[in-house]
Amino acid sequence: QLIARSTHRYDLTYSTEGDGHRTPVFTLASDMPFGAASTLALFLTLLDDPYLDQAGGQPSRVAAQSPAFITSLLASALRNPDGEEQYFVLAVPHPAGGPHHLLGGRLHATTADALRRVAKKHGTAINLDPASINAEIPIEWCNMSDERQEVTTRRDERRPVNGYQGKMVHIWGCGGLGSWAAEFIARAGAAGITVCDPGVITGGLLVRQNYTEADIGQTKADALATRLRSLRDDLTITIAEGSVPDLADLLAADLIIDATVSHSVTTYLDTLVGVERKALIAQIATDASSGTLGIANVSAPDSTLTPSGMDARAGRTVLTDGELELYHPLWQEVADGDELIPTRGCSVPTFHGSAADLAAVAATLVNMIGRQLQQLPYTISGTHLIALPHAPSGPRHHFVLAEAEDASLPPSAGDTE
């Protein structure tokens, strides 16, 4: 039996615990070339003679299925509360072969209550003649969202974000970039996401961060966790207290994304170099003046270069390259007027940028990091620089290799686009 939980829709999951709606899954012996009918009586008739052989004077080529179906229906109805509708799922063989097609049906509460009365009086093994059932009892066929892997191809298959599927991901800093990156990674199929940000949401943040009016007053980590859980019920979400999770959690992660732009967090990440870990470390940020540039320093698990050392090395390379002038501000002191004081009396300046800018920057960086996840354990360390189409002129993407001794490069390494 399946247990379905919800008030307005039913999410079918196998379970042996909890108070759910008992829903039988019935596997048919053949396909239904003439459809499944709109009334219970006609449906039962078609179960026993799906090809309408008897109308031509021939015996049905399929053994009668209605007695077993009625028994399963009575058994489920008996286990559901009075006044509840009765659902059932049919697994119908596909004429072309392969996995069965699923159909979901619903009987009105009055019909379900009648089934319960019959089951209580006569038991569930009673043999009901389909011809004796009221011909007016309707079946409502439900819309089905069938996401079984054997019948479904993900729409993001073969895209860079495929690298996140099944991964355990940490996201530190759930602001302008982190809040959007978390959603994209959740949708991409990560197995679990740990979010970490004790900051509190205020109304002004809604201009560009992935939150709503209902989130104001909550911590970013709490609100983002709620958002991510609403996207996928099979996603494990963990909220880390403080600024960073504990070391044991870090060592179990496949990816750590630092979106805090915090010197203390970078210093902490530096200490992980030389520690045996499987996590790819990616530090992401944008520019202060427009929010149209993005940077991702990506450190492979076996890298001997600290994240701060990688950033410094990339900065020296970029600042001496005139063709990369677009990205110089990422390492230069912020010019007067580039930082923003969002509210009167605010002591912490921030950067310019809209939700459209930051979501686009976060999405592009998520793709770049995803490409490197796909290459594990052979990925390399380096710095991705990206620019949105409406940023000033310059290359839209450039990769700065962190360790020159690495000779095996992915196709994009060192490329300027």
C-alpha positions as CSV (number, residue, x, y, z in Angstrom):
1,Q,0.0,0.0,0.0
2,L,1.0,3.6,-0.6
3,I,0.5,6.2,2.0
4,A,-0.5,9.6,0.5
5,R,-0.1,12.8,2.5
6,S,-1.6,16.2,1.8
7,T,-4.9,18.1,2.1
8,H,-5.4,19.2,-1.5
9,R,-3.0,16.9,-3.4
10,Y,-1.5,13.5,-2.7
11,D,2.2,12.9,-2.8
12,L,2.5,9.1,-3.0
13,T,5.4,7.6,-1.1
14,Y,6.0,4.2,0.3
15,S,5.8,4.2,4.1
16,T,5.0,2.0,7.0
17,E,4.5,4.8,9.5
18,G,2.3,7.7,10.1
19,D,-1.3,8.6,9.4
20,G,-1.6,8.7,5.7
21,H,-4.2,7.9,3.1
22,R,-4.1,4.2,2.2
23,T,-4.0,3.9,-1.6
24,P,-3.8,0.6,-3.4
25,V,-1.6,0.1,-6.4
26,F,-3.0,-2.4,-8.7
27,T,-1.0,-3.8,-11.6
28,L,-3.2,-4.7,-14.7
29,A,-2.6,-7.8,-16.8
30,S,-2.9,-5.9,-20.1
31,D,-3.2,-2.4,-21.5
32,M,-6.5,-0.7,-21.9
33,P,-7.0,0.0,-25.6
34,F,-10.5,1.4,-25.1
35,G,-9.6,3.6,-22.1
36,A,-10.4,3.3,-18.4
37,A,-14.1,4.5,-18.5
38,S,-15.7,7.2,-16.4
39,T,-17.8,5.1,-14.1
40,L,-16.9,2.4,-11.6
41,A,-19.2,-0.2,-13.1
42,L,-17.9,0.2,-16.7
43,F,-14.3,0.3,-15.4
44,L,-14.8,-3.1,-13.7
45,T,-16.2,-4.5,-16.9
46,L,-13.2,-3.4,-18.8
47,L,-10.9,-4.9,-16.2
48,D,-12.4,-8.3,-17.1
49,D,-12.7,-7.7,-20.8
50,P,-10.3,-4.9,-21.9
51,Y,-10.4,-5.8,-25.6
52,L,-14.2,-6.2,-25.7
53,D,-13.8,-9.7,-26.9
54,Q,-17.2,-10.8,-25.5
55,A,-19.0,-8.2,-27.6
56,G,-17.8,-10.3,-30.6
57,G,-18.9,-13.5,-29.1
58,Q,-15.3,-14.5,-28.0
59,P,-14.1,-15.3,-24.5
60,S,-12.0,-12.5,-23.0
61,R,-8.3,-13.1,-23.6
62,V,-7.5,-11.7,-20.1
63,A,-8.4,-13.5,-16.8
64,A,-11.0,-11.6,-14.7
65,Q,-9.2,-8.8,-12.7
66,S,-12.2,-7.1,-11.0
67,P,-12.5,-9.4,-8.0
68,A,-8.8,-8.7,-6.9
69,F,-9.2,-5.0,-7.6
70,I,-12.4,-4.8,-5.5
71,T,-10.7,-6.7,-2.6
72,S,-7.7,-4.2,-2.7
73,L,-10.2,-1.3,-2.8
74,L,-12.2,-2.6,0.1
75,A,-9.1,-3.2,2.2
76,S,-7.8,0.3,1.6
77,A,-11.2,2.0,2.2
78,L,-11.5,0.1,5.5
79,R,-8.2,1.6,6.7
80,N,-9.2,5.2,5.8
81,P,-11.4,7.4,7.9
82,D,-15.1,7.8,7.3
83,G,-15.9,10.7,5.0
84,E,-12.6,10.4,3.1
85,E,-12.4,10.0,-0.6
86,Q,-10.8,6.7,-1.8
87,Y,-7.8,6.9,-4.3
88,F,-6.3,4.1,-6.2
89,V,-3.3,3.8,-8.6
90,L,-3.3,1.6,-11.7
91,A,0.0,0.3,-13.2
92,V,-0.9,-0.2,-16.8
93,P,1.4,-2.1,-19.2
94,H,2.6,0.1,-22.0
95,P,1.8,-1.2,-25.5
96,A,5.3,-0.4,-26.6
97,G,6.8,-2.3,-23.6
98,G,9.0,-1.0,-20.8
99,P,7.9,0.5,-17.5
100,H,4.2,0.6,-16.7
101,H,2.1,3.7,-17.2
102,L,0.5,5.0,-14.0
103,L,-3.1,6.2,-13.7
104,G,-4.6,7.7,-10.6
105,G,-8.3,7.4,-9.8
106,R,-10.6,8.9,-7.1
107,L,-14.0,7.7,-5.8
108,H,-16.2,10.2,-4.0
109,A,-16.5,10.1,-0.2
110,T,-20.0,8.7,-0.4
111,T,-18.8,5.8,-2.5
112,A,-15.8,5.3,-0.2
113,D,-18.1,5.2,2.8
114,A,-20.3,2.6,1.0
115,L,-17.2,0.5,0.4
116,R,-16.3,0.7,4.1
117,R,-19.8,-0.4,5.1
118,V,-19.6,-3.4,2.8
119,A,-16.1,-4.3,4.1
120,K,-17.2,-4.1,7.7
121,K,-20.3,-6.3,7.1
122,H,-19.0,-8.8,4.6
123,G,-15.2,-8.6,4.8
124,T,-12.8,-7.6,2.0
125,A,-12.9,-10.9,0.1
126,I,-16.6,-10.5,-0.9
127,N,-17.2,-11.3,-4.6
128,L,-19.1,-8.4,-6.1
129,D,-20.7,-8.8,-9.5
130,P,-19.7,-5.7,-11.6
131,A,-23.2,-5.8,-13.1
132,S,-24.7,-5.3,-9.7
133,I,-22.9,-2.0,-9.0
134,N,-24.7,1.3,-9.6
135,A,-23.9,2.3,-13.1
136,E,-23.9,6.0,-12.1
137,I,-21.0,5.9,-9.7
138,P,-18.3,8.1,-11.2
139,I,-14.6,7.8,-11.3
140,E,-12.5,10.9,-11.3
141,W,-9.2,10.5,-13.0
142,C,-6.4,12.5,-11.4
143,N,-3.6,14.4,-13.0
144,M,-0.4,12.5,-12.4
145,S,3.1,13.9,-11.9
146,D,5.2,10.8,-12.5
147,E,8.9,11.5,-11.8
148,R,10.2,7.9,-11.6
149,Q,13.7,7.8,-13.0
150,E,12.9,4.9,-15.3
151,V,10.3,6.9,-17.2
152,T,11.6,10.4,-16.8
153,T,14.6,12.3,-18.3
154,R,15.6,15.3,-16.4
155,R,15.4,18.5,-18.4
156,D,18.8,19.6,-17.2
157,E,20.5,16.3,-18.3
158,R,23.9,16.9,-19.8
159,R,24.0,20.5,-18.5
160,P,26.8,21.8,-16.2
161,V,24.5,21.6,-13.1
162,N,24.3,17.8,-13.6
163,G,27.5,17.8,-11.5
164,Y,25.4,18.6,-8.4
165,Q,23.2,15.6,-8.5
166,G,23.5,13.4,-5.4
167,K,26.1,15.8,-3.9
168,M,26.3,17.1,-0.3
169,V,26.8,20.9,-0.5
170,H,27.6,23.5,2.1
171,I,26.6,27.1,1.4
172,W,28.1,29.7,3.7
173,G,26.6,33.1,3.4
174,C,23.0,33.2,2.2
175,G,22.8,36.7,0.8
176,G,22.9,38.2,-2.6
177,L,24.7,35.3,-4.3
178,G,24.3,32.5,-1.8
179,S,20.5,32.6,-1.6
180,W,20.2,32.3,-5.4
181,A,23.0,29.7,-5.7
182,A,21.3,27.5,-3.1
183,E,18.0,27.4,-5.0
184,F,19.7,26.6,-8.3
185,I,21.7,23.8,-6.6
186,A,18.6,22.4,-4.9
187,R,16.7,22.3,-8.3
188,A,19.8,20.6,-9.8
189,G,19.4,17.5,-7.7
190,A,21.8,17.9,-4.8
191,A,21.2,15.2,-2.1
192,G,21.7,17.6,0.8
193,I,22.4,21.2,1.5
194,T,23.8,22.8,4.6
195,V,23.1,26.5,4.9
196,C,24.9,28.8,7.3
197,D,24.1,32.5,7.8
198,P,23.0,34.0,11.2
199,G,22.1,37.3,9.6
200,V,18.5,38.6,10.0
201,I,16.4,39.5,7.0
202,T,15.1,43.0,6.7
203,G,12.8,44.5,4.1
204,G,15.6,46.2,2.1
205,L,17.2,42.9,1.3
206,L,14.2,41.8,-0.8
207,V,15.4,44.1,-3.6
208,R,18.0,41.5,-4.6
209,Q,18.0,38.5,-2.3
210,N,15.9,35.3,-2.6
211,Y,13.5,36.0,0.2
212,T,9.9,37.3,0.7
213,E,8.0,39.6,3.0
214,A,7.0,36.6,5.0
215,D,10.7,36.0,5.8
216,I,11.4,39.4,7.4
217,G,12.7,38.9,11.0
218,Q,14.0,35.4,10.4
219,T,17.6,34.5,10.0
220,K,18.7,34.0,6.5
221,A,19.6,30.4,7.1
222,D,16.2,29.5,8.6
223,A,14.2,31.3,5.8
224,L,16.4,29.8,3.0
225,A,16.0,26.3,4.5
226,T,12.2,26.7,4.4
227,R,12.4,27.9,0.8
228,L,14.6,24.9,-0.3
229,R,12.4,22.4,1.5
230,S,9.4,23.8,-0.5
231,L,11.2,23.0,-3.8
232,R,11.9,19.3,-3.1
233,D,10.6,17.0,-0.4
234,D,13.5,14.5,-1.0
235,L,16.2,17.1,-0.2
236,T,17.9,17.0,3.1
237,I,18.4,20.5,4.6
238,T,20.6,21.3,7.5
239,I,21.0,24.6,9.3
240,A,24.4,25.2,10.8
241,E,24.6,27.4,13.8
242,G,27.2,30.2,13.9
243,S,29.4,31.3,11.1
244,V,30.7,27.9,9.8
245,P,29.7,24.2,10.5
246,D,31.9,21.9,12.5
247,L,34.8,20.2,11.0
248,A,33.2,16.7,10.8
249,D,30.4,18.1,8.6
250,L,32.9,19.9,6.4
251,L,34.9,16.7,5.8
252,A,31.7,14.9,4.7
253,A,30.7,17.5,2.1
254,D,31.3,17.2,-1.6
255,L,31.3,21.0,-2.1
256,I,31.7,24.0,0.1
257,I,30.6,27.4,-1.4
258,D,31.8,30.4,0.6
259,A,29.7,33.4,-0.3
260,T,30.4,35.4,2.8
261,V,33.2,37.6,1.5
262,S,34.7,37.3,5.0
263,H,38.4,37.4,5.7
264,S,37.9,35.3,8.9
265,V,36.1,32.6,6.9
266,T,38.9,32.6,4.3
267,T,41.4,32.2,7.0
268,Y,39.5,29.3,8.3
269,L,39.3,27.7,4.9
270,D,43.1,28.1,4.5
271,T,43.4,25.7,7.5
272,L,41.7,23.0,5.5
273,V,44.5,22.8,3.0
274,G,46.5,19.7,3.8
275,V,43.6,18.2,5.7
276,E,42.3,15.1,4.0
277,R,38.9,16.0,2.4
278,K,36.8,15.3,-0.6
279,A,35.2,18.7,-0.8
280,L,35.7,21.1,-3.6
281,I,36.0,24.6,-2.1
282,A,34.6,27.5,-4.1
283,Q,34.6,31.2,-3.0
284,I,32.2,33.4,-4.9
285,A,31.7,37.2,-5.0
286,T,30.7,40.0,-7.2
287,D,31.9,43.6,-7.8
288,A,30.8,46.5,-5.6
289,S,29.9,49.0,-8.3
290,S,27.4,47.1,-10.4
291,G,26.9,43.5,-9.4
292,T,27.5,42.4,-13.0
293,L,30.9,40.7,-12.5
294,G,31.5,37.4,-10.8
295,I,34.5,35.5,-9.4
296,A,34.7,31.9,-8.2
297,N,38.0,30.7,-6.7
298,V,37.8,26.9,-7.0
299,S,40.2,24.8,-4.9
300,A,40.4,21.1,-5.8
301,P,40.5,18.6,-2.9
302,D,44.2,17.8,-3.5
303,S,45.3,21.4,-3.9
304,T,48.3,22.6,-1.9
305,L,47.5,26.2,-2.5
306,T,45.3,28.0,0.2
307,P,42.2,29.8,-1.0
308,S,43.7,33.2,0.1
309,G,46.9,32.3,-1.8
310,M,44.9,31.4,-4.9
311,D,43.0,34.6,-4.8
312,A,46.2,36.6,-4.4
313,R,47.9,34.8,-7.3
314,A,44.9,35.3,-9.6
315,G,44.8,39.0,-8.6
316,R,48.5,39.5,-9.6
317,T,47.8,37.8,-13.0
318,V,44.7,39.8,-13.8
319,L,46.0,43.2,-12.6
320,T,49.0,42.9,-15.0
321,D,46.8,41.9,-18.0
322,G,45.4,44.9,-19.9
323,E,42.9,42.6,-21.7
324,L,41.4,41.8,-18.4
325,E,40.9,45.4,-17.3
326,L,37.2,44.7,-16.8
327,Y,38.0,42.5,-13.8
328,H,40.6,44.7,-12.2
329,P,38.0,46.2,-9.7
330,L,37.6,42.7,-8.1
331,W,41.1,43.2,-6.5
332,Q,41.3,47.0,-6.3
333,E,40.3,49.2,-3.4
334,V,36.6,50.2,-3.7
335,A,36.3,53.6,-5.3
336,D,34.2,56.4,-3.6
337,G,30.6,56.0,-4.6
338,D,30.9,52.4,-5.6
339,E,29.8,51.2,-2.1
340,L,26.2,51.8,-1.0
341,I,24.8,52.9,2.4
342,P,21.3,51.3,2.1
343,T,19.7,53.0,5.0
344,R,20.4,56.1,7.1
345,G,22.7,55.2,10.0
346,C,23.8,51.9,8.5
347,S,27.4,51.3,9.5
348,V,28.0,48.5,7.1
349,P,28.3,49.5,3.4
350,T,27.2,47.1,0.7
351,F,27.4,46.9,-3.0
352,H,25.1,47.9,-5.9
353,G,23.2,45.3,-7.8
354,S,19.6,44.1,-8.5
355,A,18.0,40.7,-8.1
356,A,18.3,40.2,-11.8
357,D,22.0,41.0,-11.7
358,L,22.8,38.7,-8.8
359,A,20.6,35.8,-9.8
360,A,22.3,35.9,-13.2
361,V,25.8,36.1,-11.7
362,A,25.0,33.3,-9.2
363,A,23.6,31.1,-12.0
364,T,26.6,31.6,-14.1
365,L,29.0,30.8,-11.3
366,V,26.9,27.7,-10.3
367,N,27.3,26.5,-13.9
368,M,31.1,27.0,-13.8
369,I,31.4,25.2,-10.5
370,G,29.1,22.4,-11.7
371,R,31.4,21.8,-14.7
372,Q,34.3,21.3,-12.3
373,L,32.3,19.0,-10.1
374,Q,31.6,16.8,-13.2
375,Q,35.4,16.4,-13.6
376,L,36.1,15.2,-10.0
377,P,38.4,13.7,-8.9
378,Y,40.5,15.1,-11.8
379,T,39.3,18.7,-11.6
380,I,41.9,21.5,-11.3
381,S,42.2,24.6,-9.1
382,G,41.7,28.1,-10.5
383,T,39.7,31.3,-10.8
384,H,36.6,31.8,-12.9
385,L,35.9,35.4,-13.9
386,I,32.5,36.0,-15.5
387,A,30.7,39.1,-16.7
388,L,27.0,39.6,-17.6
389,P,26.1,40.8,-21.1
390,H,25.4,44.4,-19.9
391,A,28.7,44.7,-18.0
392,P,31.4,47.0,-19.6
393,S,33.3,45.6,-22.6
394,G,35.7,42.8,-22.0
395,P,35.8,39.0,-22.1
396,R,32.6,37.3,-20.7
397,H,34.5,34.4,-19.2
398,H,38.2,33.9,-18.3
399,F,39.8,31.1,-16.3
400,V,43.0,31.7,-14.4
401,L,44.9,28.5,-13.7
402,A,46.0,28.4,-10.0
403,E,48.9,26.0,-10.3
404,A,50.9,26.2,-13.5
405,E,52.3,22.7,-13.0
406,D,48.9,21.2,-13.7
407,A,49.2,20.2,-17.4
408,S,45.9,18.4,-17.8
409,L,43.3,21.2,-18.3
410,P,39.6,21.0,-19.0
411,P,38.5,22.4,-22.4
412,S,37.7,25.8,-20.9
413,A,40.9,26.2,-18.8
414,G,42.8,29.4,-19.7
415,D,40.1,30.3,-22.3
416,T,38.9,33.8,-22.7
417,E,35.3,34.1,-24.0
